[in-house]
Amino acid sequence: MASSTRIQDINAQIHFLQSRKRKLEDRRKDQITTILARCGASNLPDDILAGALLEAVQAFTKNDSRIPQWQQAGLKILKPGRGKKKSIIGS
């Protein structure tokens, strides 16, 4: 009997963690969508955006010297209270 209760507890924990994971993934997708809109990237062609993101991932992996500069620019976009539709292009 105790083992069946333990299995039920583990299954409940698994279900909870799977649900939490889905919520966190959805939240991250929303954050990425917001970032794309704030910096005007949502207007770029998909192939250009994908290429730029790939370059950023590769640069991050290699600890590229551009990373601190990108972090500073990114922090300006992520500041609380900034308009979601405002673009920094041309600033």
N, C-alpha and C positions, 0 to 999 in steps of 0.2 A: 504494500500500500504506500509506504513512504517513497519508494522509487517512482511510482506513478505520479505522486504529487511533485516530486523533484523534476520529473520530465515535463509536467505541465508548467511548472515555474520557469524552466529553461525555455520552453516554447513561447511563453508569454514574454520573456525577456528578448528573445529573438524577434518576435513580432514588434515589440516596442522599438528595438534598435533599427529594424528595417523601416519602420514608419518615420523615425527620427532622421534616418539617412535620406529618405525621399524628401522630407521637408527641408533639410539643409541643401540638398541638390537644387530644389526649386528656388530657394532663397538665393543661391549663388547664380542661377540663371537670371533671376530678376536683377541682381546687382550688375551682372555683365551687360544686360540689355540697357540698364540705366547709364552705365559708363559709355557704351557705344553711342547712345543718344546725346549725352552731354558733350562729348568731344567731336560730334559730327561724323563719326565713323560709320554710322548706320546708313549713310548716303553713298558710301564707297561701293564699287562693284565687289561681288563676293570673292572673286579670284585675287583682287588686290588686297582686300582685308585678310584673307587667309594667308597670303604670302607675307604680309607685314606681321601677323601674329606668329607665324612660323619663325620669322627672323628674330622676333622678340624672345621666343622660347629658346632658340639656339643661343642667343646672346646671354640670356639669363643662366643657361646651363654652363656656359663658358666663363661666367663672371666677367662679362664684357665691361669695359670702362664706361660705356654709355648708360649703364644701369642706374647710377645715382642721379644722373640728369633726368632720366625717364621717371624715376621715383618722385623727384621734385615737381615735375610737370603733372604727374598723376595726382599728387596730393592737392594741387590746385583744383582739379576737377572734382575730387572727392570731398572737398570742404562742405560741412553741413550748411544748409541754408542757401546754397547756390541753386539757381533756377535749373530745373531738369532739362528744359528745352534750349537753354543757352549754349551756343557753340563757342569754342575757344579758337576756332579757325579764323584767321585774320586779326587776332588780338595782338 
